[in-house]
Amino acid sequence: ALLPAAKKKMASDEVGSLVASVRDHLRFKQLAVYSIETFTKVLGPPNPKWRDHVERALEIDAAKVVINCLRAHPGDEAVLAAATRCLSRLAVDATNAKIIAREGGVDAVLESIGKVSANNKDGFDAGPALALLETMTDHRFEVTADMLAILATFDGCERILEKVTRSQRGVDAAVKADVARKLLPLRFANKNNVLDSLKVFHRLVVNDQETKLFLRQYVDTFVAVAAKFSEDDDDSDSEPLLLRVVARLVYALLDSDVAALLKKLPQNDDLATVLATLAADVGDEIAASGGVRAIVRALEGKASQRAREDLVRTITRLATSAKGLDDILKNHPTILTQLVDELKKEESSGFTDESSSSSSSTSPSAIAALVLKAMNEICAAARTLPKEFVPALDTVLAALTERKSGGPLVAERALEFLLHGLKSGSIPSVAAAPKKMVSAVAAAMKAYPSSDGVQLAACRVLRHLATATTTTTTTAAEKRTALLSC
């Protein structure tokens, strides 16, 4: 068997021979492509020695040889594809990426892409070249405005631009390269490309006034984008993210005018997602612009499960806003009744346990957990349990005691709701029926013994029951008896 040193020497000899072949055939296009492709095969799996080969290749300036071949045949599609695949294999880490950049690899690739594109009016596969540029970006290669100006003209560049503009340097370069104009019109064939473009637009808009003024004329186009993909059921999982990005972009373009934004958006399920997106940051503005009224109307209508989830999430966020909470309690108390109705609706579905359901975030248990969270946020912010929530008691107890409960998260939030009611004295039936309450709490503790959240919340409820001031209907002894019997 060969010793490790001997094996490494053989690997070095093999790589040296392959690189020499590329160098020798540099001026002969077909032979150069064949030599590069043969070399590329040893630089990655399934070759077990590929890491040693990459290390050796960089020691003998293999990247420079491949880049020289690219420069020798600018505008040739076959050479561009072969060379960029090879360089992608060599750019396995930041150190190697820097070597490729130092040797002018990115400039050579962009130059060749431009010439290939000019020679192929019907288009060409820029995938390998873009894959290399994305790899370089992943290694935090600093791009220039000139590079972005060329890159932004090609289909498939959106993902790279999205990564580049995550840094302030990248944003500055993109602004200088006038990337916003080059990305329009949007390429609708690929939803991910559209999503990445919208992310780039948002970053440019919040950093550059001129870009904001330019893109403002496309507000209706961006709203139409949301509507277009909302109607597309092929990839609905990514739909809310796209809607959220559109909401933030249009919000920025309209100078943070929520009222103008609400008027622009269609009054359908998408409005729920937009409200949920913005409520985390601008709850007061949403309340002042009639957002709570829009939520009431949406809940009264035939909203989808996803929209219901987003509407409840919006209520939760508005409850932490002073104006939002005030608007809910004083002007739109019906929204509290709507939350109770939503909870009862989920009770009729059996509070399907999230651990046994699909991964969908709109399962009954997920919505029930969101509704309870919204109710708890309102109780905490208002420092009382509103009278509209009192009818929810039986449903909350059912969530704790029924065999098909909603899982530990629903149980924990149901217990928190009980605690709010006990502390405020707003649940009149509790004092008259302590055993029923304690039985429900005990059932939850038995059902989820490993859930710290359930156990802690249950102990707080039991402690309050045991120490609360006695009433004419329930003596301290009766409370203790109820606790012990469960």
C-alpha positions, -999 to +999 in steps of 0.1 A: +000+000+000+012+035-008+021+058+021+001+091+025+031+111+012+033+089-019-005+093-025-002+131-022+027+131-047+006+111-072-023+135-067+001+164-074+014+148-105-021+141-118-033+177-112+000+191-126-006+171-158-042+182-162-033+219-157-004+215-181-029+201-207-052+231-203-022+254-207-009+236-238-042+237-255-050+272-246-054+285-282-073+255-294-109+260-284-122+224-286-092+209-270-092+236-243-128+229-234-121+191-233-090+197-211-109+220-187-138+196-184-114+167-176-096+188-150-130+198-134-140+161-129-112+156-104-120+187-083-152+174-067-171+144-056-173+115-062-135+117-065-123+109-029-091+130-033-108+161-046-098+183-016-062+175-021-066+182-058-081+216-052-053+225-028-027+214-053-044+232-081-043+265-063-006+259-055+003+258-092-019+287-102-045+266-120-072+293-116-050+317-135-046+292-163-083+287-166-090+324-165-064+329-193-082+304-214-115+323-208-097+355-220-083+337-250-118+329-262-141+358-251-176+354-262-174+316-267-203+299-249-187+265-245-155+279-231-175+302-207-195+272-194-165+249-190-143+276-174-169+288-149-178+252-138-141+247-131-136+279-112-167+271-091-151+239-080-119+258-071-138+285-052-145+262-022-137+288+004-130+325+009-092+322+004-096+305-029-123+330-040-099+358-032-073+342-055-098+339-083-108+376-078-072+387-077-064+370-110-093+389-126-117+359-128-149+379-122-140+406-147-132+379-173-165+361-167-186+393-169-168+403-201-174+369-217-211+369-206-216+402-223-201+390-255-218+357-255-251+375-249-244+399-278-237+369-301-268+350-290-299+370-296-321+341-287-305+338-253-281+313-238-276+293-206-258+317-182-264+293-153-228+281-148-214+316-149-240+330-125-234+300-102-197+310-100-206+346-093-231+336-066-204+314-050-180+343-050-207+365-034-212+338-007-175+343+002-181+380+005-163+390-026-166+428-029-183+437-062-180+470-080-207+492-095-193+484-130-197+446-123-233+451-111-242+472-141-233+443-164-247+416-141-281+432-137-289+428-173-290+390-172-319+367-163-311+349-131-290+377-116-316+386-090-305+361-064-269+374-066-281+410-064-302+401-033-271+387-016-249+417-026-273+443-013-274+427+022-244+449+029-243+487+028-213+485+004-234+464-019-264+488-017-241+517-025-227+499-055-262+489-067-274+525-065-244+537-085-250+510-111-286+520-114-297+484-107-333+494-101-339+505-137-321+474-151-343+450-131-374+464-147-397+451-161-399+423-136-392+388-150-424+370-140-414+335-151-398+327-118-415+338-085-382+335-066-366+360-091-394+384-086-391+380-048-354+387-049-360+418-071-385+432-047-361+428-018-334+446-037-359+474-046-368+478-009-332+481+002-324+507-025-356+527-018-348+531+019-312+542+011-316+564-019-341+591-026-336+592-064-344+554-066-375+560-045-388+587-068-381+565-098-398+534-084-428+553-070-443+553-105-444+514-103-465+512-071-495+498-090-472+473-107-459+460-074-495+457-060-504+438-092-475+415-085-490+406-051-523+399-068-508+378-096-490+354-073-518+353-048-540+337-075-512+312-083-518+281-062-487+262-074-464+276-047-487+290-020-462+284+008-440+313-004-469+336-011-471+353+023-434+362+022-438+378-012-468+397+000-449+409+030-420+422+009-445+440-014-462+456+016-429+469+030-418+482-004-450+500-012-452+514+024-417+529+019-426+542-016-457+559-002-436+577+025-450+555+053-486+566+046-506+536+058-539+551+047-527+555+012-514+519+013-547+505+025-564+523-004-540+509-029-543+473-019-572+450-030-597+443-002-592+405-002-572+379+017-539+396+008-549+427+029-547+405+060-511+395+052-502+431+046-518+443+079-500+415+098-467+425+083-469+462+091-486+459+125-454+448+141-438+482+133-465+507+128-495+496+149-505+532+158-505+543+122-527+513+112-552+520+139-553+557+130-558+548+093-588+525+098-570+493+100-590+479+129-622+486+109-607+467+080-600+437+103-636+436+115-649+436+079-625+409+069-634+386+098-671+391+091-665+380+055-654+347+040-617+349+047-595+319+040-578+301+069-545+318+060-562+352+061-578+344+094-545+335+109-530+368+096-559+389+109-556+374+144-518+380+143-525+416+134-549+420+164-522+406+186-497+432+174-522+460+176-529+452+212-493+462+220-500+496+204-516+522+226-538+536+198-545+501+185-557+488+219-577+520+225-594+517+191-602+480+197-617+485+232-636+518+226-646+518+189-646+482+178-654+459+208-671+436+183-636+424+174-633+408+209-665+389+203-651+378+169-621+364+186-643+343+209-663+331+179-630+321+162-620+301+193-654+284+194-651+276+157-618+258+164-633+239+193-658+225+169-629+212+148-616+193+178-584+215+184-564+190+163-531+184+180-503+201+160-480+172+167-502+149+147-513+173+120-496+184+088-470+211+088-495+237+077-495+267+099-533+271+095-543+239+113-571+244+139-545+241+167-523+268+151-552+292+147-565+284+182-531+292+197-530+325+178-565+335+190-556+327+226-524+347+222-543+377+209-568+374+238-540+372+263-522+402+248-554+423+250-559+412+286-524+420+296-524+454+278-559+463+292-549+449+327-583+432+329-603+405+311-629+423+289-665+412+295-667+401+259-642+373+267-662+358+295-682+335+272-649+319+261-645+301+295-662+269+285-642+267+253-610+273+271-618+246+296-626+223+267-592+230+253-576+218+285-598+187+291-609+172+258-590+142+246-583+159+212-568+190+226-547+215+207-513+205+220-491+221+246-491+255+230-529+258+231-530+244+266-503+269+279-522+299+264-555+286+277-540+285+312-527+320+308-562+331+298-576+315+330-550+333+350-560+367+335-596+360+344-588+349+379-566+379+387-592+404+374-622+386+389-639+387+355-649+350+353-679+348+377-684+310+373-649+302+387-657+309+423-689+288+421-672+258+405-635+255+416-635+217+411-643+221+374-615+246+370-589+225+389-600+194+370-592+211+337-558+223+350-549+189+362-559+173+329-536+197+311-507+189+335-512+151+329-515+155+292-482+175+288-459+164+317-428+174+297-440+209+287-423+234+310-447+261+297-478+241+306-466+230+340-455+266+350-488+282+338-508+254+355-490+259+388-497+297+387-534+290+382-535+265+410-517+288+433-541+316+426-571+293+432-556+281+465-548+316+478-576+338+464-599+356+488-628+334+498-664+343+487-698+336+502-703+307+478-669+290+482-650+286+514-612+281+517-618+246+528-640+238+497-612+251+475-586+229+492-609+199+489-613+206+451-576+209+447-569+176+466-596+157+448-580+164+414 
